[in-house]
Amino acid sequence: MNQPTEVNPPETGENEATAPAAIPGAKPQPSYVKLAMRNMVRKRGTSIYHFALTTIGLLTVLVGLAYLTR
């Protein structure tokens, strides 16, 4: 009789060899939130400038819509 063939499990993107827990002494990569916060602290002026531009732009859009729909 025919032997059933083995079915490989679906790939999850990480195998056991590259998983952070499998490498002794390796630290897990920091999350995107931590990286973003670190970037904001390093580039304080740029972040404040972009925040101000976003706030002014949003207020302009809201005031413009309020004016058009009065």
ABEGO torsion letter per residue (X at the ends): XBBBBBBBBBBAGBBAAABAAABBGBBBBBBAAAAAAAAAAABAAAAAAAAAAAAAAAAAAAAAAAAAAX
